[in-house]
Amino acid sequence: MERMGSEIIIVPFIFGTMAFIAWVAFNGWQRRQQVRLLTEFNSRLLERIGSVKDFSEFLQTDGGAKFIDRVTAGGTPPDIRMTILHAVQTGLVLLALGAGLLLLAWILRAQYPFGDSEVFTIMGIIALSLGVGFLLSGGASYRLASGMQRRTDG
């Protein structure tokens, strides 16, 4: 038996999936372009260095140290503050999404008592749970980072 209103879930899910696939493809293409440009730059820079002495002098500069860091270690580690900020932002967005879905489920249940509002309730609870998890993760990361900073300062 087909349930009425299942297109309310299916259609946005299909469009959301297509948007996610497009975002992943664009993000991958953008990263590939960045890596290609960085590789070309590094190759040209190494071609311009004529001797070992020139290379040694180059490594003594700040630019040379950054260059070696990029080539050998893959760049600098991510800023912990930005990582925490992204976790908190994601948590707040998921909390808002979960609250909106629960509100929608409550409204639908009031208007259509025999309808299928359980889907929105379930999705809302999942989104709320993920939001709380991201916020807790951000808070724990902040506390750990603050403790590590105090130990290195003191």
Buried (B, 14 or more C-beta within 10 A) or exposed (E): EEEEEEEBBEEEEEEEEEEEEEEEEEEEEEEEEEEEEEEEEEEEBEEEBEEEEEEEEBEEEEEBEEBEEBBEEEEEEEEBEEBBEEBBEBBBBBBEBBBEBBEBBBEBBEEEEEBBBEBBBEBBBBBBEBBBBBBEBBBEBBEEBEEEEEEEEE
